[in-house]
């Protein structure tokens, strides 16, 4: 019952039920927000779909030298944010996201990346849509890419 709370509304079937082939508690991760659950006063781990979503987001936001013993793991998306914001930069960012997710996240397939320019926030809004291989569930991750400096 606790794992269905971490599953988004879009992950359910049309009739409001979870697909039968969803493997409960197959994947787990610690939420990076480190917020505690109010009823147990402890960090509630992310499971299944939420764990994969966080993994995809972390892969995209990780720079190449950030992981100590895996310098090849990461994405150079944040360095491209300082380039001129045009269609060519958006295509480079899209290709880099597709490369890193398809290479380093073996649990996903059918990856589709959409990038929208948000001029008011001076950032890019990225939506990564994918399917989870084991459960054949389509889901997505959306976040802003902002310049830090």
Long-range contacts (C-beta under 8 A, 24 or more apart in sequence): 2-44, 3-47, 3-48, 6-46, 6-47, 6-48, 6-49, 6-50, 7-48, 7-49, 7-50, 8-49, 8-139, 10-138, 10-139, 10-140, 11-49, 11-137, 11-139, 19-135, 19-136, 19-137, 21-134, 21-135, 21-136, 22-48, 22-135, 22-137, 23-48, 23-134, 23-135, 24-48, 26-134, 27-51, 27-52, 27-107, 29-54, 29-55, 32-58, 48-135, 49-132, 49-135, 49-137, 49-139, 52-105, 52-107, 52-108, 52-132, 52-139, 53-139, 53-141, 55-105, 55-107, 56-101, 56-105, 56-108, 56-128, 56-130, 56-141, 57-141, 57-143, 59-100, 59-101, 59-104, 59-105, 60-97, 60-100, 60-101, 60-126, 60-128, 61-143, 73-104, 74-100, 75-99, 75-100, 77-145, 78-145, 78-148, 81-123, 81-124, 81-145, 81-146, 81-147, 82-147, 85-117, 85-124, 90-115, 90-117, 90-124, 93-124, 93-126, 93-145, 97-126, 97-128, 101-128, 101-130, 106-133, 107-132, 107-133, 107-134, 108-132, 108-133, 109-133, 110-138, 118-144, 121-146, 122-146, 122-147, 123-147
